[in-house]
């Protein structure tokens, strides 16, 4: 375990040290309800492998990043929000990233305005 992952909020959730309302899990990703939702569906999909964000990702992380989005699509199907949902990855503090473990926000269940913000 690296220092970054030992103190990482999402790694602690993965290890069961902090409770979360699990929505989906497979061998590569874990998804749970956001504790401060911005839409009726607001789920965070995280890779089980720790890396800080998209800008820190390496070529061998491409598969798990894709799996995060495929998990989001599956959750959207399960929740019957396929008519419109958004997946978002915030990159860095200037974009609103506050937990530095890559995560995909799945937002849906309401009209998504553009521009996003």
DRENSEVO-65108 format. One record per residue: y, z, x of N, C-alpha, C, O, CB in turn. Coordinates in steps of 0.02 Angstrom, whole numbers, plus 50000, padded with zeros to 5 digits. Each point is the difference from the previous one (the first is absolute). Glycine has a CB too. Example, Ala and Ser with C-alpha at 12.3 -4.5 7.8 and 13.67 -1.06 7.14 Angstrom:
% DRENSEVO-65108
497165039050660500595000049955500605000050045499995003350052499425002949853
501124990250077500595000350042500555003749961500555000850025499134988450034
***
This chain:
% DRENSEVO-65108
499415000050043500595000049957500625000050045500055004050046499335002149861
501084989450079500624999750039500495005149974499935002549944499894985450080
500685013750016500525004749978500344997449937500135003849953500064999950165
499944989749880500344997149942499585000949937500265001849948500304989850126
498795007249930499585000549940499865007349982499885001549941499604987550088
500525015550020499875007049983500565003049959499885004549959499464996650145
501274996649905500575002549962500214995649942500455001749962499935003750142
499314988849888500194995149950499805002549929499435001949988500434988850097
500625009249870499885002149931499424996149969499565003149969501654999750020
498784990650018499474996149969499335001150033499494999849966501364991750003
499145009550097499365001650033499745006849976499405001049992500954992350109
500115011349887499805006649974499714999349929499535003549982501355002050089
499414990049889499724998649933499294997150008499545002149965501634995849987
498754997350093499354997050012499475005250020499424999549980501154989950054
499645015550005499545005250023499895005449947499605004550011500764993250106
499995001949827499915004949947500395006350010499905004949964499004990450018
501555004850066500415006050014500575000849950500245005649988499484993250132
500494995749850500535000049950499724996449939499724994550007501235005650081
499125002849852499724996749941500404993749980500604999650011498985011649950
500064984250011500304993949972499574997649943499395001249999501124995650114
499804999849839499624997349943499744993150019500354994949996500365011649921
498664993450104499684993850024499944995049943499815001749944499565004750143
500794987349929499954994549953499444995250021499664997049958501575004150015
498684998150092499544995050027499825002050071500405002950036500094987949891
498895007750092499795001050069499434995450016499554998949960500835013150037
499634985250064499434996450027499955001950074500315004850022499824985549894
499505005950122499905001750071500634999450042500045002950054498794993449933
501654999749989500584998350041500675002849974500455001450040498944988549990
500665011149905500645002149971499915005649950499455001249975500994987250041
500115015049971500025005649952500654999149960500524998450029498805009550048
500644993149858500604999349957500085006249957499515002849977500354984650022
500765014649992500155006049961500674999349966500424995950019498895011050059
500794997149869500624999949962500575002650043499935005050036499434996649857
501214995050104500615002450033500245006349965500015000249938500314988050099
499895016950000500225006249968500714999549972500225004449964499045001850114
501104988449939500674998949975500044992749974500344995950029500175012750053
499144990049862499934993049978500674996849979500435003149971498424999849992
501204990650055500584995949982499844995149944500424995949981500005005350136
498974999149857499774995749946499405003549967499725004650029500684984650030
499415008749880499425003049968499374999850043499615004850001500884992049890
499414997750145499494999850052500364999950067500384995450014498794998449912
500715011350114500265000250068499465003250043499935006150004501294994749958
498404994950069499425002050040500144998250073500294994750014498925003849888
500595005850143500054998550072499304998250024499525003749988501475004350028
498964986450019499374997750028500075000350075500444996850029499314995649871
499815011450133500065001150072499354998050035499465000749973501365008650007
499254988150081499404999050040499745006750025500395004650012500014983950023
498965012049973499715006250027500145000550075499995005550028499114994249885
501044994750119500205000050070500745001650003500404997049963498704994550069
501105013050012500705001750007500374995050045499794998850057499925013349926
500824985149991500524996850041500645000749961499995000049938499204991750117
501365008849980500635002249971500274995249946500265002349950499995003350157
499694988049904500294995349952499864992950019499644998650048501245009649927
499414987249988499884992950010500234997850069499654996050032500485002149846
500435004450146500244997850066499565002650057500024997250055501145002649899
498455005450034499545002650051499304996949994499585001050044501065009649956
499234985749947499344997049988499834994950055500444996750027499705005149849
499224997850138499744995250048499594994849963499855000849940500125008050152
499844985949943499624994649969499365002649967499814997649947500654994550138
499215012949945499385002549971500135004449938499525002249969499974997350145
501135001749869500175003749938500104995349940500085002349944500455006550127
499464984749941500134995249946499505000849943500204999749941500264992350143
498925009149932499495000849948500145006049955499974999349939499204995450138
500995011049952500115005949959500664999549960500055002749945499305004150138
501154989849945500614998949962499854995749939500255001449945500454999650160
498904993849904499794995949943499595003949950500074999149940499944991050135
499555014249950499595004249955500445004749958499845001449943499224998050140
501495003049946500465004249961500284996149940500035002649945500285003850160
499884987349907500264995949946499464998249949500144999849940500724995750139
498545003249944499454998649953499835006149958499844999449941499714992150139
500485014449950499895006249961500555000749948499875001949943499575003650156
501184993049920500565000449952499874995249942500125001849942500685001350151
498974990949921499854995249946499455002649954500044999149940500314991550136
499145012649952499465002849960500265005749955499825000449942499364996550148
501245007349938500295005549960500434997149944499995002549944499995005150156
500404987249915500414996749949499574997249943500185000649942500674996650146
498584999849930499534997649948499755005849958499994999649939499664990850136
500155014949958499735005849964500525003049952499825002649947499434999850150
501384997249921500535002949959500334995049953500485001649965499725006450127
499534985949908500244994849955500754998750008500374999349951498745004049969
501114996250143500704998450014500074993450037500504998750034499765013549970
499234983649989500004993650037500564995349979500144995150035498655006249977
501534999949931500554995749979500615000850045500454995749999499125004949884
500465004750155500555000950046499975006650036500055005349970500634987449958
499255006950137500015006050042500274997950068500074994150015498965011349924
501134999550101500284998750065499625004150052499825005749988501324991849962
498754999350109499755003750057500565000050052500314994850012498465002149965
501345008850054500565000850047499755003950061499655004949994501204994949912
499354997850153499925003750061500695001150029500334995250019498505000050004
501395011049980500635001750032499885000650074499525003250022500915002849874
500014991050144499915000050073500605003550032500554997150004498774992249991
500575016750028500535003850033500445003949953500024998749940499964992850147
500385013449941500425004449959500554996249963500195002049945499575007150136
500504985549948500524996249968499784996649936500414998149958500085000150153
498855001049881499724997049940499725005349953499734998349947500014991450117
500325016649955499765005449957499335002850019499735004249964500914990649948
499075003050144499355002950020500125007150023500395001350045499164987449989
500095016049934500085007050018499355003150027500025005250032500874995749881
498554995950074499365002150029499774994450045499924994349978499775013049921
500204994350164499864994950050499254999250011499725001450053501385001050002
498594995349890499304997749997500064994149952500215000849943499215010950079
500394982350001500094994149958499755001449930499465002849991500434989750109
500505005549850499785000749930500324994649958500574997850011499295014550004
499774985649936500224995049951500145003749935499575003649974499754987050081
501285008449919500175002649934499794994949948500174994150006500815012650040
498654995449904499844995949942500435002749943499915005749979498884991750060
501674998549936500455001949946499904995449941499984993950008500865010650075
499094998349858499924995949940500055004049937500125006150002499174986350063
500625004249880500045003449935500695000049970500115003049948498975004050088
501394989649997500674999149974500264993550029499704997250046500515015349944
500344984949984500294993950025500265001250070500355004950013499944991349871
499554999350162500235000350069500624995650006499964993949989498865008450055
501745000549973500624996350008500044996950070499675002150046500905005649872
499854987150087500134996950065500744998750006500304997849952498564996850050
501465006850054499675002250062499765007249994500255003949960500464988350104
498805009349978499665006449995500445006050017499915005349970499054988750057
501505005350017500405005850013500295000450067500365004750016498985000749905
***
